[in-house]
């Protein structure tokens, strides 16, 4: 399967939503597992800011690559972020998109807190 490495060196990456289990089958609740290691997979939403634009990316990350206490607002760095184009057909409708995956997430700094009036 082809994949595209994503350069994150000039990007600001911040956790947008706490990690949650990635499900293989929503009907049964079966967890998705890494095909190579057998580790459970999680989904992590991040705000990715680069070249003056911001996007929310949903990443798939093996659970061992997610540090404890990861929470919205934390600045993070991503190890080996890749993008994989995908396409499928369901009920006669063709869909496509880009899936993002990282090997690990590392906390880069303290959470960014909103300014408060004191």
Backbone as a chain_set.jsonl record, in Angstrom:
{"seq": "XXXXXXXXXXXXXXXXXXXXXXXXXXXXXXXXXXXXXXXXXXXXXXXXXXXXXXXXXXXXXXXXXXXXXXXXXXXXXXXXXXXXXXXXXXXXXXXXXXXXXXXXXXXXXXXXXXXXXX", "coords": {"N": [[0.852, -1.178, 0.0], [0.563, 2.213, -0.783], [2.082, 5.086, 0.722], [2.417, 8.421, 2.034], [4.958, 10.325, 3.333], [4.702, 12.785, 5.903], [5.9, 15.949, 6.475], [6.567, 17.353, 9.499], [8.123, 19.258, 10.681], [7.975, 22.089, 10.518], [5.511, 22.603, 11.533], [2.858, 23.373, 13.844], [1.475, 21.432, 16.27], [-1.336, 20.461, 18.024], [-3.187, 18.855, 20.566], [-6.525, 18.186, 19.932], [-8.687, 16.682, 20.724], [-9.136, 14.269, 23.253], [-7.459, 11.058, 23.201], [-9.095, 8.128, 21.87], [-10.459, 4.806, 21.784], [-9.941, 3.013, 18.749], [-12.288, 1.634, 16.673], [-12.856, -1.462, 15.07], [-15.178, -2.635, 14.272], [-18.104, -1.093, 14.582], [-20.617, -2.008, 15.269], [-20.237, -4.299, 16.818], [-18.38, -3.459, 18.637], [-15.775, -4.225, 18.485], [-12.301, -3.837, 18.868], [-9.86, -2.111, 16.861], [-6.799, -3.414, 15.706], [-3.217, -3.189, 15.493], [-1.75, -4.364, 12.586], [0.87, -5.305, 12.35], [2.07, -5.369, 14.949], [0.099, -6.141, 16.729], [-0.856, -4.483, 18.668], [-3.381, -2.515, 20.342], [-5.255, 0.006, 18.579], [-5.616, 3.559, 18.603], [-7.582, 6.544, 18.147], [-6.728, 9.855, 17.535], [-7.454, 13.21, 17.612], [-6.007, 16.059, 16.212], [-5.017, 19.5, 16.042], [-3.541, 20.828, 13.297], [-1.241, 23.032, 12.322], [0.128, 24.752, 9.708], [1.964, 26.566, 7.271], [0.361, 28.869, 7.47], [-2.228, 27.93, 7.654], [-4.832, 26.048, 9.272], [-5.804, 22.794, 10.191], [-7.959, 20.134, 11.233], [-6.865, 17.008, 12.055], [-7.533, 13.571, 12.077], [-5.857, 11.109, 13.605], [-4.491, 7.818, 13.45], [-3.012, 5.876, 15.892], [-0.794, 3.547, 17.371], [-1.628, 2.204, 20.545], [0.528, 1.936, 22.502], [2.103, 4.089, 21.729], [0.981, 6.379, 22.698], [1.174, 8.81, 25.13], [0.504, 8.748, 28.701], [-2.085, 10.748, 30.132], [-2.558, 12.528, 28.069], [-4.088, 15.366, 26.774], [-6.62, 17.693, 25.574], [-5.342, 20.706, 24.147], [-2.671, 20.359, 24.675], [0.571, 20.753, 23.368], [2.139, 18.851, 20.894], [4.477, 16.515, 19.41], [4.838, 14.547, 16.477], [5.706, 11.265, 15.633], [6.941, 9.869, 12.758], [4.738, 10.556, 10.88], [2.364, 9.693, 8.506], [0.514, 9.836, 5.424], [-2.2, 8.239, 3.894], [-3.809, 7.668, 0.945], [-7.219, 6.71, 0.345], [-9.915, 4.728, -0.954], [-13.242, 3.663, -1.433], [-16.172, 1.686, -2.152], [-19.549, 1.736, -1.377], [-22.745, 0.54, -1.185], [-23.142, 1.346, -3.839], [-22.097, 3.903, -3.879], [-19.272, 5.891, -4.298], [-16.511, 6.614, -2.292], [-13.839, 8.615, -0.987], [-10.684, 9.548, 0.502], [-8.184, 10.753, 2.821], [-6.185, 9.004, 5.016], [-4.586, 9.359, 8.131], [-1.657, 8.46, 9.926], [0.384, 7.909, 12.757], [3.41, 6.839, 14.331], [3.977, 7.411, 16.976], [3.212, 9.73, 19.663], [4.455, 12.602, 21.194], [4.633, 14.619, 24.055], [5.159, 18.013, 23.713], [5.107, 20.476, 24.972], [3.662, 22.384, 27.695], [0.046, 22.499, 28.244], [-1.86, 24.707, 26.145], [-3.39, 27.403, 27.438], [-6.495, 29.143, 27.702], [-6.812, 32.696, 27.79], [-7.677, 34.394, 30.772], [-9.837, 36.624, 32.489], [-8.796, 38.305, 35.264]], "CA": [[0.0, 0.0, 0.0], [1.395, 3.408, -0.838], [1.872, 6.091, 1.753], [3.14, 9.666, 1.805], [5.469, 10.886, 4.587], [4.283, 14.161, 6.134], [6.924, 16.713, 7.191], [5.95, 18.098, 10.599], [9.143, 20.089, 11.326], [7.562, 23.488, 10.576], [4.101, 22.646, 11.929], [2.43, 23.413, 15.242], [0.482, 20.361, 16.42], [-1.946, 20.542, 19.344], [-4.269, 17.897, 20.776], [-7.853, 18.791, 19.855], [-9.612, 15.815, 21.454], [-8.426, 13.183, 23.929], [-7.455, 9.802, 22.441], [-10.193, 7.193, 22.115], [-10.216, 3.535, 21.083], [-10.357, 2.902, 17.342], [-13.102, 0.424, 16.534], [-12.851, -2.172, 13.794], [-16.587, -2.858, 13.955], [-18.923, -0.294, 15.519], [-21.775, -2.784, 15.719], [-19.85, -5.25, 17.868], [-17.455, -2.828, 19.576], [-14.45, -4.84, 18.351], [-11.201, -2.879, 18.737], [-8.912, -2.262, 15.762], [-5.468, -3.791, 16.183], [-2.127, -2.995, 14.554], [-1.51, -5.616, 11.864], [2.249, -5.758, 12.542], [2.446, -5.604, 16.349], [-1.024, -6.639, 17.511], [-1.234, -3.481, 19.672], [-4.637, -1.816, 20.064], [-5.112, 1.307, 17.936], [-6.453, 4.648, 19.101], [-7.772, 7.697, 17.276], [-6.4, 11.104, 18.208], [-7.678, 14.391, 16.783], [-5.059, 17.138, 16.483], [-5.027, 20.682, 15.198], [-2.268, 20.85, 12.577], [-1.092, 24.374, 11.772], [1.315, 24.888, 8.86], [1.807, 27.468, 6.117], [-0.712, 29.825, 7.699], [-3.542, 27.289, 7.653], [-5.05, 25.069, 10.338], [-6.734, 21.707, 9.889], [-8.103, 19.089, 12.24], [-6.552, 15.689, 11.515], [-7.783, 12.403, 12.918], [-4.727, 10.209, 13.437], [-4.472, 6.501, 14.055], [-1.739, 5.683, 16.576], [-0.804, 2.386, 18.261], [-1.804, 2.625, 21.933], [1.785, 2.156, 23.218], [2.689, 5.355, 21.302], [0.215, 7.484, 23.283], [1.567, 8.987, 26.528], [-0.567, 8.927, 29.687], [-2.459, 12.12, 30.453], [-2.68, 13.372, 26.884], [-5.354, 16.084, 26.894], [-6.762, 18.824, 24.659], [-4.544, 21.891, 24.43], [-1.241, 20.033, 24.774], [1.371, 20.764, 22.151], [2.76, 17.539, 20.733], [5.177, 16.214, 18.165], [4.392, 13.268, 15.929], [6.772, 10.441, 15.08], [6.645, 9.189, 11.492], [3.382, 10.802, 10.385], [2.176, 9.369, 7.096], [-0.825, 9.98, 4.859], [-2.541, 7.171, 2.95], [-5.072, 7.861, 0.224], [-8.084, 5.537, 0.35], [-11.131, 4.819, -1.758], [-14.076, 2.469, -1.349], [-17.514, 1.795, -2.698], [-20.526, 1.151, -0.474], [-24.104, 0.772, -1.691], [-23.093, 2.056, -5.112], [-21.513, 5.241, -3.763], [-17.824, 5.9, -4.192], [-15.993, 7.572, -1.312], [-12.381, 8.629, -0.929], [-10.146, 10.484, 1.478], [-6.81, 10.536, 3.242], [-6.058, 8.523, 6.392], [-3.308, 9.75, 8.733], [-1.182, 7.541, 10.956], [1.675, 8.224, 13.362], [3.914, 5.763, 15.184], [3.933, 7.835, 18.382], [2.953, 11.131, 19.994], [5.274, 13.042, 22.324], [4.243, 15.938, 24.561], [6.211, 18.98, 23.398], [5.029, 21.609, 25.897], [2.48, 22.422, 28.564], [-1.169, 22.857, 27.521], [-2.125, 26.098, 25.836], [-4.587, 27.772, 28.197], [-7.18, 30.361, 27.277], [-6.603, 33.842, 28.684], [-8.815, 34.651, 31.645], [-9.848, 37.943, 33.14], [-8.649, 38.135, 36.718]], "C": [[0.89, 1.23, 0.0], [1.056, 4.346, 0.311], [2.773, 7.274, 1.471], [3.638, 10.177, 3.147], [5.062, 12.355, 4.696], [5.353, 14.844, 6.979], [6.241, 17.582, 8.247], [6.912, 19.101, 11.235], [8.725, 21.552, 11.457], [6.114, 23.652, 11.033], [3.947, 22.768, 13.441], [1.315, 22.38, 15.357], [-0.022, 20.384, 17.859], [-3.088, 19.535, 19.432], [-5.6, 18.641, 20.77], [-8.872, 18.0, 20.663], [-8.815, 14.659, 22.039], [-8.488, 11.898, 23.097], [-8.616, 8.904, 22.844], [-9.926, 5.918, 21.334], [-10.708, 3.601, 19.645], [-11.084, 1.571, 17.198], [-12.986, -0.157, 15.135], [-14.289, -2.349, 13.317], [-17.432, -2.131, 14.994], [-20.113, -1.071, 16.057], [-21.424, -3.697, 16.886], [-18.951, -4.63, 18.93], [-16.05, -3.407, 19.506], [-13.394, -3.769, 18.072], [-10.379, -3.169, 17.486], [-7.531, -2.522, 16.347], [-4.441, -3.53, 15.086], [-1.787, -4.336, 13.903], [-0.105, -6.168, 12.114], [2.549, -6.165, 13.981], [1.343, -6.225, 17.186], [-1.483, -5.666, 18.59], [-2.582, -2.858, 19.317], [-4.346, -0.455, 19.434], [-6.049, 2.315, 18.585], [-6.555, 5.718, 18.03], [-7.502, 8.942, 18.104], [-6.631, 12.246, 17.232], [-6.701, 15.482, 17.214], [-5.359, 18.319, 15.569], [-3.633, 20.787, 14.608], [-2.17, 22.197, 11.879], [0.22, 24.442, 10.997], [0.982, 25.805, 7.689], [0.618, 28.409, 6.259], [-2.107, 29.24, 7.678], [-3.622, 26.248, 8.759], [-6.085, 24.047, 9.878], [-6.823, 20.793, 11.094], [-7.83, 17.767, 11.536], [-6.926, 14.634, 12.531], [-6.689, 11.399, 12.608], [-5.033, 8.85, 14.047], [-3.082, 6.301, 14.626], [-1.832, 4.394, 17.397], [-0.826, 2.85, 19.721], [-0.492, 2.803, 22.698], [2.47, 3.482, 22.852], [1.978, 6.578, 21.839], [0.627, 7.643, 24.745], [0.349, 9.139, 27.445], [-0.836, 10.415, 29.884], [-2.571, 13.055, 29.272], [-4.059, 14.028, 26.896], [-5.409, 17.239, 25.899], [-5.95, 20.029, 25.124], [-3.058, 21.616, 24.524], [-0.581, 20.127, 23.405], [2.123, 19.447, 22.081], [3.609, 17.509, 19.47], [4.781, 14.801, 17.765], [5.577, 12.539, 15.318], [6.247, 9.703, 13.859], [5.17, 9.313, 11.077], [3.343, 10.489, 8.895], [0.721, 9.601, 6.709], [-1.028, 8.856, 3.85], [-3.856, 7.498, 2.255], [-5.894, 6.569, 0.272], [-9.31, 5.811, -0.517], [-11.921, 3.534, -1.558], [-15.433, 2.746, -1.975], [-18.456, 1.064, -1.76], [-21.906, 1.536, -0.968], [-24.102, 1.623, -2.959], [-22.511, 3.45, -5.056], [-20.018, 5.126, -3.535], [-17.401, 6.999, -3.223], [-14.475, 7.505, -1.335], [-11.94, 9.656, 0.103], [-8.686, 10.183, 1.749], [-6.836, 10.121, 4.704], [-4.665, 8.902, 6.888], [-2.956, 8.781, 9.848], [0.182, 8.01, 11.45], [2.097, 7.038, 14.215], [3.796, 6.11, 16.653], [3.663, 9.327, 18.479], [3.781, 11.459, 21.228], [4.814, 14.426, 22.758], [5.413, 16.881, 24.363], [6.236, 20.139, 24.384], [3.774, 21.491, 26.732], [1.243, 22.798, 27.746], [-1.263, 24.35, 27.275], [-3.442, 26.448, 26.52], [-5.178, 29.066, 27.678], [-6.919, 31.471, 28.291], [-7.874, 34.06, 29.504], [-8.701, 36.05, 32.22], [-9.796, 37.725, 34.634], [-9.125, 39.324, 37.46]], "O": [[1.883, 1.27, 0.727], [-0.073, 4.397, 0.798], [3.77, 7.153, 0.759], [2.824, 10.444, 4.031], [5.075, 13.083, 3.704], [5.677, 14.377, 8.071], [5.43, 18.447, 7.915], [6.56, 19.736, 12.229], [9.097, 22.198, 12.436], [5.555, 24.743, 10.924], [4.8, 22.321, 14.208], [0.326, 22.444, 14.627], [0.769, 20.333, 18.801], [-3.862, 19.38, 18.487], [-5.783, 19.607, 21.511], [-9.808, 18.571, 21.222], [-7.916, 14.13, 21.385], [-9.457, 11.674, 22.372], [-9.063, 8.911, 23.991], [-9.232, 5.953, 20.318], [-11.761, 4.172, 19.362], [-10.557, 0.518, 17.559], [-13.015, 0.57, 14.142], [-14.585, -2.232, 12.128], [-17.462, -2.526, 16.16], [-20.568, -0.822, 17.174], [-22.205, -3.852, 17.825], [-18.774, -5.205, 20.004], [-15.219, -3.119, 20.366], [-13.548, -2.925, 17.19], [-10.219, -4.325, 17.094], [-7.145, -1.928, 17.354], [-4.749, -3.634, 13.899], [-1.562, -5.327, 14.598], [0.087, -7.383, 12.092], [3.202, -7.181, 14.216], [1.617, -6.782, 18.249], [-2.399, -5.979, 19.35], [-2.899, -2.688, 18.139], [-3.319, 0.162, 19.719], [-7.133, 1.968, 19.054], [-5.725, 5.791, 17.124], [-7.983, 9.071, 19.23], [-6.065, 12.251, 16.139], [-6.573, 15.795, 18.398], [-5.885, 18.154, 14.468], [-2.648, 20.829, 15.345], [-2.928, 22.475, 10.949], [1.292, 24.217, 11.558], [-0.142, 25.813, 7.187], [-0.057, 28.712, 5.275], [-3.084, 29.989, 7.686], [-2.618, 25.645, 9.137], [-7.096, 24.388, 9.265], [-5.881, 20.687, 11.879], [-8.48, 17.439, 10.543], [-6.661, 14.793, 13.722], [-6.596, 10.895, 11.488], [-5.751, 8.752, 15.043], [-2.084, 6.524, 13.94], [-2.846, 4.165, 18.056], [-0.116, 3.788, 20.085], [-0.389, 3.743, 23.486], [3.333, 3.949, 23.595], [2.327, 7.702, 21.48], [0.452, 6.712, 25.531], [-0.707, 9.603, 27.012], [0.078, 11.236, 29.812], [-2.669, 14.268, 29.457], [-5.076, 13.344, 27.013], [-4.372, 17.712, 25.433], [-5.876, 20.334, 26.314], [-2.256, 22.548, 24.459], [-1.116, 19.637, 22.41], [2.675, 18.981, 23.077], [3.478, 18.358, 18.588], [4.434, 13.972, 18.607], [6.36, 13.129, 14.573], [5.237, 9.003, 13.925], [4.458, 8.318, 10.944], [4.18, 10.96, 8.124], [-0.179, 9.567, 7.549], [-0.139, 8.557, 3.053], [-4.898, 7.593, 2.904], [-5.338, 5.471, 0.245], [-9.681, 6.956, -0.771], [-11.347, 2.445, -1.518], [-15.783, 3.886, -2.281], [-18.208, -0.083, -1.387], [-22.203, 2.716, -1.15], [-24.944, 2.503, -3.133], [-22.435, 4.123, -6.084], [-19.559, 4.36, -2.687], [-17.853, 8.141, -3.307], [-13.895, 6.47, -1.661], [-12.716, 10.516, 0.522], [-8.037, 9.452, 1.001], [-7.435, 10.8, 5.537], [-3.684, 8.781, 6.155], [-3.816, 8.338, 10.609], [1.024, 8.451, 10.668], [1.257, 6.32, 14.757], [3.549, 5.24, 17.487], [3.854, 10.081, 17.525], [3.808, 10.692, 22.191], [4.626, 15.309, 21.921], [6.53, 16.592, 24.792], [7.294, 20.727, 24.609], [2.935, 20.619, 26.509], [1.378, 23.362, 26.66], [-0.809, 25.158, 28.085], [-4.481, 25.861, 26.22], [-4.455, 29.974, 27.266], [-6.817, 31.221, 29.492], [-8.989, 33.928, 29.001], [-7.606, 36.579, 32.41], [-10.648, 37.043, 35.204], [-9.072, 39.346, 38.69]]}, "num_chains": 1, "name": "protein.A"}
